[in-house]
Amino acid sequence: MFSAINAPEPNTFVITVVLGAFMMSTGAALLWAVSVIKNRAPVVVRGGPVRYVGFTAVAYAGLLGFTPKIFVAIAAMDLVTATIYIVGSIKLSGLSFWSLAVGKSRTVER
């Protein structure tokens, strides 16, 4: 994101800055959510499908030759992260994926 601001390119400036800001806020939300995972597991679970979609887009772009193959390998690590988010949240909360996806959680007093 910062390189896009320092050396803006007309074709990609807006999307790069918006996506960069989105990624930073998503990361901050995940850090906040894991502090009390049983209460905030839906936030973590919802990050999983987003990462699956991201992997699919990068893999497809890699197959078409639009992106270097190393990006596909990096996206594969994100695929693993998504799986960990989903499986871990389900195990820690004791709720199903669909319950977490619609925002249900187990309230735990601190």
N, C-alpha and C positions, 0 to 999 in steps of 0.2 A: 504494500500500500504506500509506504513512504517513498519508494523509488518512483511510483506513478505520480506522486505529488511533485517530487524534485524534477523529473523529466517527463512532463505529461505528453501523451500521444493522443491525438484527437479521436481515434477509433476506439480506444480502450480506457480512457481516463475515468469516466463516470462509473463504469461497471467495476473497474479495479478498486476504486476507492470505496464504493458501496459494499462490495463483497469483502474487502479487507476489514471494514468497520463491523460488518455482520459477523465475521469469523472471530474478531476480538471480543465482541459482546457475547457471543455464544460460548466462548471459552470461559469468560468470567461467570456466566450463568451456571456452567457445569461445575466450576470450582465452588460456587455458592451452594449448589444443590447437593454435592457430596458431603458437605459438613454435617447434614442430618439426612442421610440417604433414605431412611425409612419414611420420613415425611415428604421428601422431595423426589422420590424415585420417578414419578411421571416426567419430570423435567429431563432426567437422564435418559429415560427410555425414548422419549421423543427425539433425542439426538441420534439414536441408532438408525432409524429409517432415512433420516436426512443424509447420513454418511453412506448408507447403501446406495442412495440415488447418486451421490457424488462419485462413488466408485464406478457405478454403471456408466455415467457420463464420461469419465476419464478413460475407462476401458474402451468404450465405443470410439472416442476420439483417437485413442492409440491405434485401434484397428484400422481406422481411416487414414492414419499417418498425420493427423493434425497435432499430435503432441509426442514428445520423446517417450520412448519405452520406459525410461526410468520413472516417469510420472505414474505409469501404471503400477510399477512396483511400490511406489510410495502410497498410492491410493489403496493398494492391497493391504498395507499396514493399517490404513483407516478402516478397511473392511473388518479386520480383526478387532479393532477398537470398538466398532459398532456392535459387534457380536458380544464383546465383553460387557458393554453398557447394558444391553438388553438382558442377557443371561444373568449378570450380576444383580441388576435391579430386581428381577423377578425372584431370585433366590433370597436376597436380603429383605425384600418387602413381604414375601409370601403371597403376593397377588399375581394374577395372570397378566399376560401381555396386554390383553384387551382392556382389563381393568385399569392398568397403568396408562394405557394410551388415551383413555377418556378422562384421565386426571384423578382417579381414586388413589388414596394412599392410606397408610396406617398411621394414625396420629400417635406420636410418642412424646411423652413429657420429658423435658430435660432435667 
